[in-house]
Amino acid sequence: MKKILFILLAFLAVSCSKQKIADLNKDVKHPTVVPGQTLFSNAEKNLSDQVASINVNRNDFKLWAQYFTETTYEDESNYNIFNRNVPDNAWGVYYRDVLEDLKRADSLVSMEKPILPSDIAAQKNQLTIIDILAVYTWDRMETMWGNIPYTKALNVANVLPAYDDALTIHKDLMSRISKDINALDVSNGSFGSADIIYNGNVTNWKAFANGLKVKMAIQVADVSSVSALVKTAIAEAAPGTFTSASQNAIFNYLSGTPNTNPLYVDLTLSGRLDFVGTNTFIDKLLSLKDPRISAFFDQNLGAGVYKGGQYGHVSAYSSFSHINTAISEEPTYGNPLMTYSEIQFYLAEAAARGITTDNAATLYDNAITASFKYWGSSDAAAAAYIAQPDVAYNQANWKELIGTQAWISFYLRGYVAWTEWRRLDFPILNLPPSPQTEDQGFPYRYTYPSNEQTLNGANYTKAASDIGGDKLITKLYWDLH
């Protein structure tokens, strides 16, 4: 008996020693399993970085919206996105760095086994918020490219996914966001500090989701086959969306790399002097006596002097207005993903179109006033600005007024501004000298990545045919004018 006991104790000692050795081999600084909450934070940052960046290798939309033009290389201002493989780079960020992280976050959060009712409710909110951010990302991609891999995407067992019809995707996204709105429980928590946008505030996420529903509805307002869906969606979502700028969806950056705003990296840390304001934008601001110009641009040419470079031409950095250093030299500068002002513009448009019975002029004024306050101006300054004949709301010219004022208010938000221009055909943009589009005109979408052409050829070819050709000038199904 003693011999058996000795052997058992010896075995336990060896087993414990092996376990201790195994424990020593664990890299606690680089865990093999990342918490789902961390992946959600990472997805938020990757999405915000892509949206905020002005780096011509990944995001040309601040140029295409004609807020800026280039000082050395004019390729991107002339719509050449091929030399730098810009579509490939953007496609990779959205699929790999945002949607894949959100998918993994969803899987890991779903595997958790909370016990307390409050923790169970928080888990459900987390899963819902993950889907809201995914819907936001998918919506951006679908309106950027048209048909894209959707139902067959993000599957490691299928590296050659088929493309889905863009309108079908859009309707599915609207269905998803409606379910998400209903699923959120504002009486319970969610991600807490792991949520960099809202710090886990479920009430704000619900307002964001309603705003996204309004945005997606107005996006397809010209598509007759979904007119009933558009009207219902706006009626359902408008009462629950942002009520003030305090609910703006802002990704707040930190002061140390790699967590600074990409604008700070691109414009200050890089030491490069690549961009100046355009004549398109600055001339419009000056003609309207818009006081926000001092928040948008520096007075590097002298007190009260602003001048924009001719869009698409090489413009000497020293000769034209620079982006305000309060933006470019501030590493923590927040990046907006959605704002109260933005949603007010969409609701003003819904009223102008007769989709709702709201007062379009009031909503339009609210949108401009909110933008003024966002950029540091006063209610009084906004009221004086709105009173000008060229700004005051006029139902007969609603497209031009809303399109132009939204463009001004969306400063730095290049993709949102360019998308509004595609829908409303305002403001009037300037054609660059050497546009690299198929008809030497304006672009209306990104082309598909070159990797899709070479690696997923059959599905790429069908998708290109279905949308009318993989061209910059191909208008998507909602762009009917």
N, C-alpha and C positions, 0 to 999 in steps of 0.2 A: 504493500500500500504506500509506504514511504517512497519507494522507487517511482511509482506512478505519479505521485504528487510532485516529486522533484522534476520529472520530465515535463509535466504540465506547466510548472512555474518557469522552467527554462524556455519552453515554447512561447509563453506569454511575454517573457522578457525580450526574446528575439523579435517577436511581432511588434512590441512597443517600440523597440529600437528602429525597426524598419519604418514604422509609421513616423517616428521623429525625423528620420533621415528624409523621408518623402516630404514632410512638412517643410524641411529646410530648403528643399528644391523648388518650392512654390514661389513664383515671382509675384509678390503682393502688389508691386507697382504696375504690373501689366497683366491683369487678370484675364483668364481665358474666356470667361463669360462676362460680358458687359451688361450692366443692368439696363432694362428697357427704358427707364427714365433718362439715362445718360444718352442713349441712342436718340431719344426724342429731342433732347437739347441739341445734339449734334445735327440733327436734321433741320431744326430751326435755324441754326447758325449757317449751315451750308446753303439753305434757301435764301436767307437774308444776304449772305455774301454775294451770291450770284446776282440777286436783284440790285444790290447797292453798287456793285463794281462798275467802273468806267473803263476797265482794262479791255482793249480792243481784241484780245484773244478770246474773250468769253462773253462780252456784253456790249453790243454796239448801239443799243437803243437810245441812249442819251444823245448820241449823234443823230440817229435817224429821226428823233423827235425835234431835232434842230435846236437844242439848247446850246450845244457846243459844236465847234469845228476844230480841225487839227492844225498843228503848227509845223509839223515836219513831214508826216506821211498822210496823204489824203485818201488812201485806199478805202477805208471804212466809211468815210463821209460820202464816197462815191459808190457805196453799196457793194464793194468787193469784200465778201466774207469767205472767199475760197482760199486765198493765200495762207491764211492763219487757221483754217479748218474750224471756224467759229461755230458752225452748227454741230460738229462733232463734239466740241468742248462743252457746249451748253447741254446737249443731249445727255452726255455722260454725267454731268452734275445732277441734272434732274432725276434721271433714272437711278444712277449708282449712289449718289451722295445724299439724295433727299428721299426718294420713294423707297429705295431698298432699306435705308435706315429706319424709315417709318414702318415698313413691313416687319422688320426684325423687332422693333420696339413693340409692335402689336403682339407678336408671338410671345415675347418674353413677359410682357405685362399680363397676358392671358394665362400664362403658366403659374402666376403667383396664386397663393391660397390664403387670402385674408380671412380673418375670423370675425373681427368686430364689424357690425353693420355699417359704421361710418367708413371703414376701410374698404368694404365691399362696394359701397356707393362711390368712393373715390376711384377705385379701380375701373368701374364702369365709365366714369367721367373721363379718365385717362384714355381709355380705348376710343371713346367718342371723339375726343380732341385730336387724337392721332389721325382719325379719319377725316376730320375737318381740314387739317393741314394737308393731308393727301389730296383732298378734293381741290383745294386752292392750287396745289401744284399741277395736278392733272388739267385743270381748267387753263392754266397758263400755257401748258404744252399744246393742248388741243387748239387753242386760238393762235398759237405760234406756227405750228406746222400743218394743221388740218388732221387728216387721218394719221393715227399713230398706233403702235402696239399698246393695247389696254387690257383686254380680258386675258390675253395670252402672255402678257409681260410679267417680269419679275419671277420667272420660273426657271430655276437652274437646269431643269430637265428639258427645257425647250429654248435653245439658244437662237432659234430662227423663228421668232414669233410673227404671226399674222397681224396685219393692221386692222383696226376697227374703224368704222365709219364715224366721222367727227361729230355729226349731229346726234347719232346714237349714243356716243360717249357723253355728249353734253346733256342729253336728257337723263342718262343714268346718273351723272354727277348731281343734277338737280334733285333726283330722287334720293340719293345718298345724303345730301345736305339737309333735306327735309327730315329724314329719319334721325340725323344727328341732332338737329334742333330739338326734336321731341324727346330724345334720349337724355339730354343734359339735365342734371339735377343741381340747380343753383343753391340748394340748401346744404350741399356737401362740397368737399374739396376735390383737388385733382393732383397736379404735379408739384405744387408748392414752388420752391425756388428752382427746381429743374426746368420750369417753364420760363424762359427768358423773356418772352413777349408779354405775358400777363401775370407772371408769378402765381400761376394756379388759380386765378380769379375766374370762376366758372360763369358768373354773370356776364363778364366781358367777352368770354368765348362764345356765349350764346348770342350776344349782340353782333359779334364778328360773323358768326355763321349766318345769321339773318341778313347781314350786309352782303355776304358772299352770294346768298340766294338772290338778292335784288340785282347784284352785279351780273350774275349769270343770266338772269331773265332779260335784263335790258340789252345784253350782248346779242340776243337773237330776236330783238323786237321787230326786225324787218322780215323775219321768216314766217310767212303766212301759215305754214302747217303747224306751228306751235303757238299761235297767237293766244289761244285759250290758256295754254300752260303758262305763258308769260304773265297774263293778267292775274291768274290765280296765285302764282308765285309771289308777285309783288304785293298783292292784297294780303297774303299770309305773312310775308316777311317784314314789310315796312313798319308795322307797329312795334316789332321786337328788335330793330336794329339800333345803331348808335343814337343816343340822345344828346351827346355833347362830345367835344374833343377829348375829354378825359378818358374816353374809351378807345381812342386811337390805338391801332395795333402797331406798336413801335418795338423794334428789336434794338435794345440798348447795348452798346459795345463797352469794352473795358479799355483801360489805358495802356495795357501791356500786350505786346505781340504774343501769340497770333490772334488775339481777340479784339483787335482794333477794327474800326470801320474800314472797309476796303478803299474808300475814297482817300482816306489818310495814307494808306499804303501806296495807292496808285499816284497820288498827287504830291505827297510830301516826302515820305520815306524813300521813294524811288529816286528823288532828286530830278525827275524829268519834268519838262515844261511843255507838255504835249497838247494842251487844250486851252481854248479861249471861247468866250461867248460868241454867238452868231449874230449877224445882222438881222436874220429872221426874227429872233426872239427879242433882242435888245431894241430894235427899231419899233416893234409893237409895244413894248413896255413904255418907251419914251413917248410914242404917239398918244398913249392913253394916260400919260402922267402917273404911271403906276408906282407908288412909293415902295413897293416890295423890291424894286430893283436894287435898293441899297442893301437888302438882306441877301439877294441873289449873287451880287457881284461886288468886287472891291472897287475902290476909287483910285486905282493905280495910275490912271491917266490924269489925275487932278481932281480936286473937290467937285463933286457933282457931275463929273464927266464920265460918260459910258459910251463905248463903241464896240460893235461886234464885227468879227471877221466874216468875209463873204463865204457862205456855206459851201463846202466842198473844195475850196481853194486853200493852198498853203497860206497860213496867216501868221505873221511874225508875232511871237509871244509878247514882245515889248510894246506892240502897237495897238493891242486890243484889251478889252476888259477881262479880268481873271475871276474865276470862281471865288466867292467870299472866303477869306482865310478862316473865318469862324466855322466854316464847314470843312475846308480842305486840311486845316492844321489842327483839327480837334479829333483825336483818336476815338473818343467816346461818343461821337455824334450819332444820334439814333436814326435808324433806317425805317421809314414807314412802309408797312405792308398793306394797310388799309386805313382810311381816315374818315372822320365824320364829314368833312368837306366833300370828299369823294362821293360818299353815299347820298349826300344832299343833291349833288349834281345829277346822279342817276335818277333820284326821285323827281327832280325838276323835269328831267327828260320824259319820265313816265307820264307826268301831268301834261306836258306839252304835247305829247302824242295822243292824249285822250285815254290812256290806259287807266289812269285814276282820275278822280274828280278833285284832287288837291290843287292848290294855287301854285302854279309853276313859278310865278314871279317871286313869291315868298321863299320857296325852296331854293331858287337860284340866288337870291340875295343872301340867304343863310349860308350857302356854299361859299360864296365870295367872302363874306364876313368871317367865317371860320378860317379860311385860308389867310386872311389878313392877320388874324390873331395868332395863328400858327407861326407866321413869319415875323411876329413882333410888332405889328401895327395895331391901331386902335379901332374900336367900333366907329368912332367919329370919322376916322380916315376912310374906313370902308364905305360908310354912308355917302361921303362926298364923292368917292370914286364911282359908286353905283349910280349916282345922280347924273353922271355925264351921259349925253345922248348916245354916244358910241358904246356905252356899257349897259345902260338901263334896259331891263327886259322888255322885249317886244315879241309877241307871239308869232308874228309874221316871219321873223328872222331867228327863230329859236335855235335852229341847228348851228348857225354861225355864232350866235352869242354863247350858247352853252359849250360848243366845241372850242371856241377861242378862250373863254374864261377857265374852262377845265384844264386846258393845255397850260395856261399860265400857272394855275394853282398846283398842277402836278409837277412842277419844276423838280428836277433830279429823278423823277419816276418815269424814266424814258419809255419803258414798255407800255405802261398804262396810258401814257400820253399818245404814243404812236398808235395804240389800238383804238383809242377814241377818234383819232384822225382817220383811221381806216373806216370806222363806222359812220362818222358824221361828215367826213370830207372837209372839215375845218379844224384848224386855221388853214390859210393858204400858205403852203410851204414852198421853198425855193428849190428848183431842180439844180443839182450840182453840175459842174461842167462836163464830167466824164462818167455818167452813171453806168455801172457794170451790170445792168439788168438786160434782159433779153430784148426789150424794146427801147432801151435808153430812157426809160421813165422811172417812176417810183416803185419801190418794192412793197409787196403786200403780205409777204410771209417769209419765213426762213425756208431754205431748201433743206432736204433731208441730208443727214450726215453721209459723207463719202463711204464710211464703213458699212452703212446699211446697203449701199449700192453693190459693194464688193462681197460682203459676207452674207447678206440676207436678200440676195438679188431677186428671187421670184416674188417674194412678198413686197419688196420695194417697188418692183415694176408694176404690180397690180395697184398698189396704193397711189403711185404717181399717176397712173391712168385714171383711177377713180376720181381724183380731185381736179383733173384737167391738165396735168403735167407738173412735174417737179421743177417749177420755175419760181423765181422771185416775184414775177408779175402775176402769178395765179391768185385770183381772189378766192377767199374761202367762202363757204356756203352762206355765211351771215353777212358778207360784204357785198351788198346788192346794188350799190350806186357808184 
